Amino acid sequence: MRIGETDNAGSSRRCALALMLGAGVCRWLEAAATSAAGGGDAAGALNNKPIRLALSESLVADVNLDDARVAMQVWIKQLEKELRIPIEISPKVFEPAAEIARRARGGLFDAVGLNIIEYRQIADMLDPSQIMAETDAGERYMLMVKRSGGIRNVGDLRGRRLLMQTGIKMCIASQWLSTVLNEGHLAQSDQFFGSVSTEPKAARVILPVFFGQADACVTSEKSFDLMC
């Protein structure tokens, strides 16, 4: 049973990571190259000036980081070959949010991929006219309980065990849940629930509720549909 849900059209963006899996990244990097070169032909103008690309670790929070690094390095090399635009990236490929912020303050990248929370933290240092979001940026969060568990409203969850799904798509789920609790004039999560645990995989938050091992979970509609 779904006892809370909302549309989150402005939720987490994979930006560079998602776009690098499609044709959109070609136009994005070419535009960045032209801008950095001051106009003109991007490939010709930047033969000796690479595009400095920064990618946040949060973009791959729910996958193996080493595998993601290898995959991205291979894809970057392919993009350089196809676009004839050199791309400079950290040896670690994906960087912590603190490092992204430090580089933003120093003007040390030309393009960056990060989630919406990280964007808000450094938005004043970025060009708002040069934002490309993941095409499927909409996400619907849900607070779910078992139909036969006797829980009919959010207030019934006081002192209960809650599981929260994490990951790039769920990066503002905590803020969403706070809004749900505020609307019910209830205390915040750490005071309202008996315990709150996080898991990156949908199965580990949805199935425990189904089998009665947890009282409720916060997940996305897409994750729930996939589990079904």
N, CA and C of each residue as an Amber inpcrd file, in Angstrom:
protein
   684
   0.8450000  -1.1850000   0.0000000   0.0000000   0.0000000   0.0000000
   0.8830000   1.2390000   0.0000000   0.5530000   2.2240000  -0.8060000
   1.3240000   3.4580000  -0.8790000   0.6300000   4.5190000  -0.0220000
   1.3000000   4.9930000   0.9730000   0.6620000   5.9920000   1.8380000
   1.2670000   7.3720000   1.6540000   2.1880000   7.5110000   0.7270000
   2.7420000   8.8250000   0.4220000   3.4790000   8.7710000  -0.8820000
   3.2320000   9.7210000  -1.7830000   3.9600000   9.7390000  -3.0470000
   3.9230000  11.1450000  -3.6080000   4.8930000  11.4420000  -4.4930000
   4.9400000  12.7570000  -5.1120000   5.7750000  12.6960000  -6.3620000
   5.5840000  13.6510000  -7.2560000   6.4370000  13.7790000  -8.4250000
   7.6650000  14.5690000  -8.0390000   8.8150000  14.1690000  -8.5460000
  10.0550000  14.8680000  -8.2440000  10.7500000  15.1840000  -9.5570000
  10.1140000  16.0910000 -10.3490000  10.5960000  16.3630000 -11.6940000
  11.9710000  17.0050000 -11.6890000  12.3220000  17.6870000 -10.5730000
  13.6210000  18.3310000 -10.5410000  14.6250000  17.5570000  -9.7330000
  14.4700000  16.2680000  -9.6800000  15.3200000  15.4620000  -8.8080000
  16.6850000  15.2140000  -9.4170000  17.3850000  14.2510000  -8.8640000
  18.7820000  14.0170000  -9.1770000  19.0740000  13.9050000 -10.6550000
  20.1930000  14.4830000 -11.0850000  20.6090000  14.4400000 -12.4730000
  21.9350000  13.7250000 -12.5900000  22.0380000  12.8310000 -13.5470000
  23.3070000  12.1770000 -13.7830000  24.1760000  13.0140000 -14.7030000
  23.5990000  14.0160000 -15.3240000  24.3360000  14.9210000 -16.2030000
  25.2980000  14.1670000 -17.1050000  26.5870000  14.3720000 -16.8640000
  27.5890000  13.8050000 -17.7640000  27.5030000  12.2940000 -17.8690000
  27.3220000  11.6130000 -16.7450000  27.3340000  10.1500000 -16.7630000
  26.2350000   9.6020000 -17.6440000  25.0370000  10.1290000 -17.5020000
  23.9300000   9.6260000 -18.3140000  24.1200000  10.0120000 -19.7780000
  24.5180000  11.2510000 -20.0230000  24.6570000  11.7210000 -21.3890000
  25.7650000  11.0090000 -22.1370000  26.7630000  10.5400000 -21.4160000
  27.8510000   9.8330000 -22.0680000  27.4140000   8.4760000 -22.6080000
  26.2300000   8.0470000 -22.2480000  25.7050000   6.7990000 -22.7770000
  24.8320000   7.0520000 -23.9990000  24.7570000   8.2740000 -24.4690000
  23.9490000   8.6030000 -25.6410000  24.5900000   9.6780000 -26.4850000
  23.9070000  10.0360000 -27.5650000  24.4770000  10.9960000 -28.5070000
  24.5420000  12.4020000 -27.9420000  23.7440000  12.6970000 -26.9170000
  23.7050000  14.0460000 -26.3670000  25.0460000  14.5510000 -25.8950000
  25.8980000  13.6700000 -25.4010000  27.1990000  14.0980000 -24.8880000
  28.0630000  14.7020000 -25.9800000  27.8850000  14.2550000 -27.2040000
  28.6820000  14.7990000 -28.2960000  28.4100000  16.2900000 -28.4570000
  27.1280000  16.6640000 -28.5150000  26.7800000  18.0800000 -28.6490000
  27.2120000  18.8540000 -27.4180000  27.0840000  18.2320000 -26.2300000
  27.4380000  18.8860000 -24.9760000  28.9180000  19.2260000 -24.9220000
  29.7680000  18.2350000 -25.2180000  31.2030000  18.4570000 -25.1610000
  31.6800000  19.3900000 -26.2680000  31.0660000  19.3040000 -27.4350000
  31.4320000  20.2190000 -28.5100000  31.0830000  21.6520000 -28.1450000
  29.9210000  21.8340000 -27.4950000  29.5310000  23.1730000 -27.0540000
  30.4980000  23.6970000 -25.9980000  30.8890000  22.8150000 -25.0650000
  31.8420000  23.2110000 -24.0310000  33.1880000  23.5730000 -24.6450000
  33.5860000  22.8140000 -25.6530000  34.8600000  23.0760000 -26.3090000
  34.8450000  24.4130000 -27.0300000  33.7520000  24.6900000 -27.7550000
  33.6280000  25.9490000 -28.4730000  33.6420000  27.1270000 -27.5150000
  32.9350000  26.9750000 -26.3750000  32.8930000  28.0340000 -25.3710000
  34.2780000  28.2900000 -24.7910000  34.9840000  27.1970000 -24.4530000
  36.3170000  27.3420000 -23.8780000  37.2940000  27.9510000 -24.8600000
  37.0400000  27.7330000 -26.1660000  37.9500000  28.2570000 -27.1870000
  37.5760000  29.6640000 -27.6110000  36.4540000  30.1650000 -27.1030000
  36.0340000  31.5070000 -27.4610000  35.3150000  31.5640000 -28.7890000
  34.7080000  30.4680000 -29.1990000  33.9850000  30.4130000 -30.4640000
  34.7890000  29.7050000 -31.5330000  34.1690000  29.5010000 -32.6810000
  34.8630000  28.8390000 -33.7790000  34.7050000  27.3440000 -33.7340000
  35.5230000  26.6490000 -34.5280000  35.4440000  25.2010000 -34.5990000
  36.0500000  24.5770000 -33.3500000  35.2500000  23.7730000 -32.6480000
  35.6920000  23.2220000 -31.3690000  36.8950000  22.3170000 -31.5230000
  36.8270000  21.3660000 -32.4540000  37.9090000  20.4100000 -32.6050000
  39.1970000  21.0830000 -33.0400000  39.0640000  22.0320000 -33.9630000
  40.2700000  22.6980000 -34.4390000  40.8520000  23.6480000 -33.4260000
  39.9710000  24.3380000 -32.7010000  40.4420000  25.3660000 -31.7700000
  41.0830000  24.7890000 -30.5280000  40.7460000  23.5420000 -30.1710000
  41.2090000  23.0000000 -28.9090000  42.2030000  21.8560000 -29.0750000
  42.9720000  21.8740000 -30.1520000  43.9460000  20.8040000 -30.3590000
  44.9100000  20.7000000 -29.1920000  45.2330000  21.8300000 -28.5670000
  46.1890000  21.8240000 -27.4670000  45.5460000  22.2290000 -26.1460000
  44.2220000  22.3030000 -26.1300000  43.5340000  22.7230000 -24.9130000
  42.3950000  21.7590000 -24.6220000  42.6100000  20.7770000 -23.7350000
  41.5720000  19.7710000 -23.4720000  40.4010000  20.3310000 -22.6720000
  39.2720000  19.6930000 -22.8410000  38.1140000  19.9780000 -21.9960000
  38.3640000  19.3410000 -20.6370000  38.2930000  20.1330000 -19.5840000
  38.5070000  19.6180000 -18.2260000  37.1570000  19.1680000 -17.6620000
  37.0220000  17.8730000 -17.5180000  35.7560000  17.2810000 -17.0980000
  35.8590000  16.7490000 -15.6740000  34.8900000  17.0880000 -14.8350000
  34.8350000  16.5900000 -13.4510000  33.5440000  15.8100000 -13.2590000
  33.6480000  14.6460000 -12.6080000  32.4800000  13.7910000 -12.3620000
  32.4100000  13.4330000 -10.8850000  31.2650000  13.6190000 -10.2830000
  31.0930000  13.3290000  -8.8570000  30.9250000  11.8370000  -8.6080000
  31.4400000  11.3850000  -7.4630000  31.2680000   9.9920000  -7.0520000
  29.8020000   9.6400000  -6.8510000  28.9770000  10.6330000  -6.5500000
  27.5640000  10.3580000  -6.2810000  26.8440000   9.8080000  -7.5050000
  27.3930000  10.0240000  -8.6830000  26.7590000   9.5450000  -9.9030000
  26.7990000   8.0340000 -10.0150000  27.7010000   7.4120000  -9.2790000
  27.8190000   5.9490000  -9.3500000  27.7660000   5.3500000  -7.9480000
  26.9480000   5.9310000  -7.0910000  26.8950000   5.5050000  -5.6920000
  26.3780000   4.0910000  -5.5200000  25.5740000   3.5970000  -6.4790000
  24.9630000   2.2890000  -6.3030000  25.5720000   1.2160000  -7.2020000
  26.7690000   1.4840000  -7.7410000  27.4630000   0.4670000  -8.5340000
  28.9060000   0.3710000  -8.0570000  29.6180000  -0.6440000  -8.5180000
  31.0140000  -0.8080000  -8.1470000  31.8320000   0.3350000  -8.7460000
  32.5130000   1.0990000  -7.8890000  33.2210000   2.2880000  -8.3360000
  34.3760000   1.9420000  -9.2640000  35.0970000   0.8630000  -8.9830000
  36.2180000   0.4720000  -9.8420000  35.7360000   0.1100000 -11.2420000
  34.6290000  -0.6230000 -11.3180000  34.0760000  -0.9780000 -12.6240000
  33.6390000   0.2640000 -13.3890000  33.0190000   1.1960000 -12.6670000
  32.5540000   2.4280000 -13.3010000  33.7270000   3.2490000 -13.8310000
  34.8180000   3.2820000 -13.0800000  35.9990000   4.0320000 -13.5140000
  36.5630000   3.4640000 -14.8100000  36.6880000   2.1390000 -14.8570000
  37.2230000   1.4960000 -16.0600000  36.3220000   1.7790000 -17.2570000
  35.0170000   1.6210000 -17.0640000  34.0680000   1.8390000 -18.1500000
  34.1290000   3.2800000 -18.6540000  34.2010000   4.2380000 -17.7260000
  34.2340000   5.6390000 -18.1270000  35.5360000   5.9960000 -18.8400000
  36.6500000   5.4380000 -18.3960000  37.9220000   5.6980000 -19.0640000
  37.9000000   5.2100000 -20.5080000  37.3140000   4.0310000 -20.7120000
  37.2050000   3.4910000 -22.0690000  36.3170000   4.3890000 -22.9220000
  35.2020000   4.8280000 -22.3540000  34.2640000   5.6630000 -23.1050000
  34.8500000   7.0400000 -23.4100000  35.6030000   7.6010000 -22.4680000
  36.2500000   8.8950000 -22.6950000  37.2160000   8.8030000 -23.8710000
  38.0050000   7.7360000 -23.9250000  38.9480000   7.5630000 -25.0270000
  38.2230000   7.4600000 -26.3670000  37.0860000   6.7800000 -26.3770000
  36.3060000   6.6530000 -27.6040000  35.7410000   8.0010000 -28.0260000
  35.2760000   8.7900000 -27.0470000  34.7560000  10.1210000 -27.3530000
  35.8440000  11.0270000 -27.9200000  37.0280000  10.9680000 -27.3350000
  38.1430000  11.7750000 -27.8360000  38.4270000  11.4460000 -29.2950000
  38.3670000  10.1770000 -29.6130000  38.6440000   9.7320000 -30.9800000
  37.5600000  10.1990000 -31.9500000  36.3050000  10.0450000 -31.5410000
  35.1970000  10.3770000 -32.4320000  34.9950000  11.8840000 -32.5840000
  35.1510000  12.6240000 -31.4740000  34.9160000  14.0640000 -31.5050000
  36.1560000  14.8680000 -31.8710000  37.3070000  14.2200000 -31.8110000
  38.5980000  14.9030000 -32.0330000  38.7520000  16.0700000 -31.0500000
  38.2900000  15.8440000 -29.8240000  38.4010000  16.8320000 -28.7440000
  39.0930000  16.1740000 -27.5640000  40.2470000  16.6660000 -27.1390000
  40.9080000  16.0690000 -25.9730000  40.1030000  16.3390000 -24.7090000
  40.0040000  15.3320000 -23.8580000  39.2410000  15.4420000 -22.6130000
  40.1620000  15.1150000 -21.4500000  40.2520000  16.0440000 -20.5220000
  41.1010000  15.8520000 -19.3400000  40.2230000  15.4830000 -18.1580000
  40.5640000  14.3880000 -17.5010000  39.7640000  13.9180000 -16.3760000
  40.6930000  13.4530000 -15.2580000  40.2230000  13.5090000 -14.0290000
  41.0170000  13.0780000 -12.8810000  41.4400000  11.6200000 -13.0440000
  42.6440000  11.2720000 -12.5910000  43.0620000   9.8620000 -12.6390000
  42.0850000   8.9520000 -11.8930000  41.3930000   9.5090000 -10.9000000
  40.4110000   8.7210000 -10.1560000  39.0710000   8.6610000 -10.8810000
  38.9120000   9.4570000 -11.9360000  37.7040000   9.5810000 -12.7480000
  36.5710000  10.2380000 -11.9640000  36.1110000   9.5890000 -10.9080000
  35.0210000  10.1250000 -10.0970000  35.5870000  10.6900000  -8.7950000
  35.1190000  11.8910000  -8.4290000  35.7050000  12.6020000  -7.3010000
  34.6700000  12.8700000  -6.1990000  35.1200000  12.9800000  -4.9440000
  34.2000000  13.3070000  -3.8440000  33.6070000  14.7000000  -4.0280000
  32.4490000  14.9360000  -3.4200000  31.7730000  16.2250000  -3.5450000
  32.6530000  17.3710000  -3.0730000  33.4350000  17.1390000  -2.0140000
  34.3050000  18.2050000  -1.4940000  35.3440000  18.6160000  -2.5170000
  35.8600000  17.6510000  -3.2680000  36.8560000  17.9540000  -4.2980000
  36.2030000  18.6880000  -5.4690000  34.9890000  18.3100000  -5.8160000
  34.2540000  19.0050000  -6.8740000  34.0670000  20.4710000  -6.4870000
  33.6820000  20.7180000  -5.2290000  33.4820000  22.0890000  -4.7580000
  34.7890000  22.8790000  -4.7840000  35.8890000  22.2330000  -4.3740000
  37.1860000  22.9090000  -4.3850000  37.5770000  23.3040000  -5.8060000
  37.3700000  22.4090000  -6.7400000  37.7160000  22.6970000  -8.1330000
  36.8160000  23.7810000  -8.7160000  35.5520000  23.8020000  -8.2820000
  34.6340000  24.8420000  -8.7560000  35.0990000  26.2180000  -8.2950000
  35.5140000  26.2890000  -7.0270000  35.9840000  27.5750000  -6.4920000
  37.2240000  28.0630000  -7.2240000  38.0530000  27.1340000  -7.6890000
  39.2670000  27.5110000  -8.3970000  39.1080000  27.5930000  -9.8980000
  37.8950000  27.3590000 -10.3920000  37.6700000  27.3890000 -11.8410000
  38.4780000  26.3270000 -12.5630000  38.5600000  25.1370000 -11.9730000
  39.4550000  24.1040000 -12.4710000  38.7690000  23.0450000 -13.3320000
  37.5480000  23.3150000 -13.8090000  36.9440000  22.4150000 -14.7860000
  36.0730000  23.2240000 -15.7510000  35.8420000  22.6500000 -16.9240000
  34.9990000  23.2830000 -17.9330000  33.5860000  22.7030000 -17.9350000
  33.4670000  21.4690000 -17.4790000  32.1670000  20.8070000 -17.4210000
  32.1610000  19.8640000 -16.2260000  30.9730000  19.6700000 -15.6460000
  30.8990000  18.8510000 -14.4320000  29.6050000  18.0420000 -14.4360000
  29.6890000  16.8200000 -13.9200000  28.5110000  15.9800000 -13.7140000
  28.3290000  15.7610000 -12.2310000  27.1410000  16.0620000 -11.6870000
  26.9000000  15.9660000 -10.2520000  25.4060000  15.8500000  -9.9970000
  25.0250000  15.5320000  -8.7590000  23.5940000  15.4320000  -8.4670000
  23.0400000  16.7910000  -8.0520000  21.7210000  16.8470000  -7.8770000
  21.0670000  18.1370000  -7.6440000  21.4720000  18.7670000  -6.3130000
  21.7140000  17.9470000  -5.2890000  22.1420000  18.4780000  -3.9910000
  23.5020000  19.1530000  -4.1380000  24.4230000  18.4940000  -4.8140000
  25.7610000  19.0550000  -5.0180000  25.6960000  20.2980000  -5.8980000
  24.8060000  20.2830000  -6.8820000  24.6540000  21.4610000  -7.7370000
  24.2230000  22.6760000  -6.9270000  23.2550000  22.4800000  -6.0460000
  22.7700000  23.6000000  -5.2400000  23.8870000  24.1910000  -4.3790000
  24.8370000  23.3550000  -3.9640000  25.9150000  23.8120000  -3.0940000
  26.9230000  24.7010000  -3.8190000  27.0440000  24.5200000  -5.1310000
  28.0310000  25.3140000  -5.8820000  27.3910000  26.0580000  -7.0490000
  26.0640000  26.1990000  -7.0220000  25.3520000  26.8170000  -8.1510000
  25.8450000  28.2200000  -8.4610000  26.2360000  28.9700000  -7.4280000
  26.6780000  30.3430000  -7.6500000  28.0120000  30.4210000  -8.3790000
  28.6920000  29.2850000  -8.5230000  29.9740000  29.2580000  -9.2310000
  29.8400000  28.6540000 -10.6320000  28.6200000  28.2980000 -11.0290000
  28.3910000  27.6660000 -12.3220000  27.5440000  28.5650000 -13.2110000
  27.5790000  28.3040000 -14.5030000  26.8130000  29.0700000 -15.4780000
  25.4370000  28.4310000 -15.6410000  24.3560000  29.0730000 -15.1470000
  23.0240000  28.4640000 -15.2070000  22.4880000  28.3050000 -16.6250000
  23.0930000  28.9810000 -17.6010000  22.6270000  28.8630000 -18.9880000
  23.2240000  27.6400000 -19.6810000  24.1480000  26.9620000 -19.0110000
  24.8230000  25.8100000 -19.6170000  24.5580000  24.5420000 -18.8040000
  23.2830000  24.2250000 -18.5930000  22.9110000  23.0450000 -17.8210000
  22.2420000  22.0410000 -18.7440000  22.7280000  20.8170000 -18.7030000
  22.0800000  19.7330000 -19.4370000  21.6970000  18.6590000 -18.4380000
  20.4140000  18.3320000 -18.3860000  19.9190000  17.3400000 -17.4380000
  19.6390000  16.0360000 -18.1520000  19.6240000  14.9850000 -17.3870000
  19.2300000  13.6850000 -17.9050000  17.8350000  13.7970000 -18.4940000
  17.5930000  13.1840000 -19.6610000  16.3150000  13.3370000 -20.3380000
  15.1630000  12.7840000 -19.5090000  15.4050000  11.7110000 -18.7580000
  14.3700000  11.1250000 -17.9100000  14.6370000  11.5080000 -16.4620000
  14.4570000  12.8080000 -16.1660000  14.8170000  13.3200000 -14.8470000
  13.6910000  13.1730000 -13.8310000  12.4900000  12.8180000 -14.2840000
  11.3760000  12.7010000 -13.3640000  11.4800000  11.4510000 -12.5120000
  11.1210000  11.5710000 -11.2430000  11.1510000  10.4170000 -10.3400000
   9.9940000  10.5700000  -9.3580000   9.3590000   9.4720000  -9.0460000
   8.2210000   9.4840000  -8.1180000   8.6030000   8.6870000  -6.8850000
   8.6950000   9.3590000  -5.7440000   9.0330000   8.6950000  -4.4930000
   7.7690000   8.1480000  -3.8390000   7.9300000   7.0610000  -3.1010000
   6.7920000   6.4550000  -2.4160000   7.2120000   5.9780000  -1.0300000
   6.3260000   6.1750000  -0.0700000   6.4660000   5.6170000   1.2750000
   5.5000000   4.4380000   1.3340000   6.0360000   3.2440000   1.4950000
   5.2240000   2.0470000   1.3370000   5.1920000   1.2040000   2.6130000
   4.0480000   0.5950000   2.8580000   3.8800000  -0.3290000   3.9750000
   3.1430000  -1.5620000   3.4610000   3.1120000  -2.6120000   4.2680000
   2.3860000  -3.8210000   3.8890000   0.8910000  -3.6120000   4.1260000
   0.0900000  -4.0390000   3.1680000  -1.3520000  -3.8050000   3.2410000
  -1.9740000  -4.3880000   4.5110000  -1.4680000  -5.5460000   4.9250000
  -2.0600000  -6.2270000   6.0880000  -1.3660000  -5.8630000   7.4010000
  -0.5410000  -4.8180000   7.3770000   0.2320000  -4.4780000   8.5670000
  -0.4790000  -3.5780000   9.5600000  -1.7030000  -3.1690000   9.2590000
  -2.4570000  -2.3370000  10.1900000  -2.0730000  -0.8700000  10.1800000
  -1.2520000  -0.4420000   9.2090000  -0.8160000   0.9580000   9.1260000
  -1.6860000   1.6630000   8.0860000  -2.4010000   2.6970000   8.5080000
  -3.3320000   3.3900000   7.6200000  -2.8920000   4.8140000   7.2750000
  -2.0040000   5.3790000   8.0410000  -1.5290000   6.7380000   7.7420000
  -0.1100000   6.8950000   8.2650000   0.5140000   7.9930000   7.9340000
   1.9110000   8.2140000   8.3080000   2.0790000   8.2040000   9.8190000
   1.1240000   8.7500000  10.5460000   1.2210000   8.7870000  12.0030000
   1.3430000   7.4130000  12.6270000   0.7830000   6.4040000  11.9710000
   0.8580000   5.0400000  12.5010000   2.2790000   4.4750000  12.4650000
   3.1870000   5.1580000  11.7930000   4.5670000   4.6740000  11.6810000
   5.4570000   5.1300000  12.8360000   4.8910000   5.8460000  13.7880000
   5.6920000   6.3200000  14.9160000   6.3380000   5.1240000  15.6370000
   7.6660000   5.2120000  15.8220000   8.4040000   4.1720000  16.5150000
   8.6630000   2.9250000  15.6900000   8.2950000   2.9350000  14.4130000
   8.4570000   1.7550000  13.5660000   9.8100000   1.7680000  12.8500000
  10.1090000   0.6290000  12.2080000  11.3750000   0.4790000  11.4830000
  11.1830000   0.8860000  10.0230000  12.0120000   1.8200000   9.5370000
  11.9380000   2.3260000   8.1720000  13.2150000   1.9900000   7.4090000
  13.0680000   1.5510000   6.1700000  14.1900000   1.3290000   5.2590000
  14.1180000   2.3500000   4.1410000  15.2640000   2.9490000   3.8040000
  15.2960000   3.9430000   2.7390000  16.2580000   3.5060000   1.6460000
  15.7880000   3.5570000   0.4190000  16.6550000   3.2470000  -0.7190000
  17.5450000   4.4530000  -1.0150000  18.8050000   4.1910000  -1.3020000
  19.7420000   5.2610000  -1.6410000  20.1230000   5.1530000  -3.1170000
  20.9540000   6.0780000  -3.5840000  21.3880000   6.0660000  -4.9690000
  21.1480000   7.4120000  -5.6200000  21.6360000   7.5600000  -6.8500000
  21.5530000   8.8480000  -7.5460000  20.1140000   9.3120000  -7.7110000
  19.2070000   8.3790000  -7.9850000  17.8070000   8.7480000  -8.1740000
  17.1100000   9.0890000  -6.8620000  17.7130000   8.7030000  -5.7510000
  17.0770000   8.8880000  -4.4500000  17.7750000   9.9610000  -3.6240000
  18.5440000  10.8170000  -4.2540000  19.4160000  11.7200000  -3.4920000
  18.6590000  12.7700000  -2.6750000  17.4130000  13.0590000  -3.0180000
  16.6620000  14.0130000  -2.1930000  15.4720000  13.3370000  -1.5100000
  15.5370000  12.0070000  -1.3860000  14.4510000  11.2790000  -0.7190000
  14.3080000  11.6900000   0.7440000  15.4210000  11.9570000   1.4090000
  15.3540000  12.3720000   2.8190000  14.6110000  13.6950000   2.9620000
  14.8780000  14.6310000   2.0410000  14.1860000  15.9140000   2.0790000
  12.6990000  15.7380000   1.7730000  12.3970000  14.8380000   0.8420000
  10.9950000  14.5530000   0.5230000  10.2690000  13.9830000   1.7360000
  10.9140000  13.0430000   2.4230000  10.2980000  12.4350000   3.5970000
  10.0740000  13.4800000   4.6930000  11.0300000  14.3900000   4.8340000
  10.8690000  15.4650000   5.8260000   9.6240000  16.2970000   5.5180000
   9.3720000  16.5360000   4.2420000   8.1820000  17.2970000   3.8360000
   6.9150000  16.5390000   4.1890000   6.9190000  15.2210000   3.9390000
   5.7570000  14.3890000   4.2740000   5.4790000  14.4560000   5.7730000
   6.5300000  14.3440000   6.5760000   6.3580000  14.3900000   8.0350000
   5.9000000  15.7720000   8.4980000   6.4480000  16.8070000   7.8880000
   6.0460000  18.1720000   8.2480000   4.5710000  18.4050000   7.9630000
   4.1030000  17.8920000   6.8230000   2.7040000  18.0760000   6.4580000
   1.7680000  17.3900000   7.4580000   2.2620000  16.3260000   8.0900000
   1.4630000  15.6380000   9.1040000   1.7060000  16.1520000  10.5010000
   2.4870000  17.2550000  10.6140000   2.8330000  17.8570000  11.9090000
   3.4940000  16.8240000  12.8180000   4.4130000  16.0570000  12.2240000
   5.1180000  15.0040000  12.9430000   6.5860000  15.3670000  13.1070000
   7.2630000  14.6860000  14.0270000   8.6890000  14.9290000  14.2510000
   9.4990000  14.4400000  13.0630000  10.7500000  14.8650000  12.9700000
  11.6090000  14.4320000  11.8760000  12.0320000  12.9740000  12.0550000
  12.5890000  12.4000000  10.9950000  12.8500000  10.9610000  10.9200000
  13.5780000  10.4040000  12.1330000  14.6610000  11.0840000  12.5570000
  15.4850000  10.5390000  13.6390000  14.7490000  10.4880000  14.9700000
  13.6880000  11.2850000  15.1040000  12.9060000  11.2970000  16.3350000
  11.5850000  10.5380000  16.1860000  11.0860000  10.4540000  14.9720000
   9.7700000   9.8640000  14.7460000   9.8210000   8.3330000  14.6100000
  10.7520000   7.8420000  13.8000000  10.8400000   6.3980000  13.5700000
  11.6740000   5.7280000  14.6560000  11.3980000   4.4480000  14.8990000
  12.1960000   3.7000000  15.8610000  13.6090000   3.4960000  15.3550000
  13.7520000   3.2480000  14.0440000  15.0590000   3.1120000  13.4090000
  14.9150000   3.4040000  11.9260000  15.9870000   3.9160000  11.3390000
  16.0230000   4.2000000   9.8980000  17.3190000   3.6270000   9.3450000
  17.1910000   2.7230000   8.3840000  18.3580000   2.1120000   7.7450000
  18.3260000   2.4040000   6.2510000  19.4980000   2.4570000   5.6340000
  19.5850000   2.7390000   4.2010000  20.1770000   1.5590000   3.4600000
  19.7250000   1.3570000   2.2400000  20.2160000   0.2960000   1.3770000
  20.2100000   0.7980000  -0.0620000  21.2400000   0.4660000  -0.8420000
  21.2850000   0.9300000  -2.2310000  20.3920000   0.1360000  -3.1830000
  20.0830000  -1.1040000  -2.8400000  19.3180000  -1.9590000  -3.7470000
  17.8400000  -1.9800000  -3.3690000  16.9950000  -1.8510000  -4.3910000
  15.5510000  -1.8100000  -4.1550000  15.0540000  -3.0670000  -3.4450000
  15.5830000  -4.2300000  -3.8170000  15.1230000  -5.4870000  -3.2170000
  15.3210000  -5.4950000  -1.7090000  16.3710000  -4.8240000  -1.2380000
  16.6830000  -4.8480000   0.1840000  15.8390000  -3.8890000   1.0050000
  15.0690000  -3.0390000   0.3470000  14.1440000  -2.1870000   1.0990000
  12.6910000  -2.6120000   0.8900000  12.3790000  -3.1450000  -0.2870000
  10.9940000  -3.5140000  -0.5900000  10.6350000  -4.8910000  -0.0260000
  11.4970000  -5.8780000  -0.2430000  11.1840000  -7.2380000   0.1930000
  11.0560000  -7.3810000   1.7160000  11.9060000  -6.7160000   2.5180000
  11.7120000  -6.8290000   3.9700000  10.3410000  -6.3330000   4.4340000
   9.7940000  -5.3300000   3.7510000   8.4470000  -4.8680000   4.0840000
   7.4270000  -5.9240000   3.6760000   7.6060000  -6.4890000   2.5030000
   6.7000000  -7.5240000   2.0030000   6.6530000  -8.7220000   2.9470000
   7.8210000  -9.0920000   3.4820000   7.8950000 -10.2650000   4.3510000
   7.7410000  -9.9250000   5.8350000   7.4340000  -8.6830000   6.1540000
   7.1720000  -8.3060000   7.5260000   8.3980000  -8.1090000   8.3960000
   9.5770000  -7.9770000   7.7730000  10.8070000  -7.7630000   8.5350000
  11.0640000  -6.2880000   8.8160000  10.3680000  -5.4170000   8.1060000
  10.4360000  -3.9720000   8.3280000   9.0210000  -3.4380000   8.1760000
   8.7680000  -2.2770000   8.7770000   7.4080000  -1.7340000   8.7730000
   7.0980000  -0.8800000   7.5540000   8.1090000  -0.2160000   7.0030000
   7.8780000   0.6880000   5.8720000   9.1770000   0.9050000   5.1140000
   9.0410000   1.4130000   3.9030000  10.2310000   1.7390000   3.1210000
   9.9460000   2.9470000   2.2410000  11.0090000   3.6620000   1.9050000
  10.9440000   4.7440000   0.9230000  11.7020000   4.2790000  -0.2960000
  11.0100000   4.2390000  -1.4220000  11.6090000   3.7960000  -2.6770000
  11.0350000   4.6500000  -3.8000000  11.3350000   4.2870000  -5.0450000
  10.7710000   5.0080000  -6.1840000   9.7400000   4.1280000  -6.8820000
   8.8430000   4.7580000  -7.5870000   7.8220000   4.0070000  -8.3180000
   8.4690000   3.0890000  -9.3490000   9.5290000   3.5590000  -9.9850000
  10.2040000   2.7440000 -10.9920000  10.8430000   1.5070000 -10.3550000
  11.4420000   1.6770000  -9.1980000  12.0400000   0.5420000  -8.5130000
  10.9770000  -0.4810000  -8.1120000   9.8470000   0.0460000  -7.6220000
   8.7520000  -0.8350000  -7.2100000   8.1870000  -1.6050000  -8.4130000
   7.9890000  -0.9110000  -9.5100000   7.4650000  -1.5590000 -10.7200000
   8.4230000  -2.6230000 -11.2150000   9.7220000  -2.3480000 -11.1420000
  10.7140000  -3.3220000 -11.5730000  10.6820000  -4.5580000 -10.6810000
  10.5390000  -4.3540000  -9.3730000  10.4500000  -5.4820000  -8.4480000
   9.2030000  -6.3230000  -8.7360000   8.0980000  -5.6370000  -9.0330000
   6.8640000  -6.3760000  -9.3560000   7.0490000  -7.2340000 -10.5940000
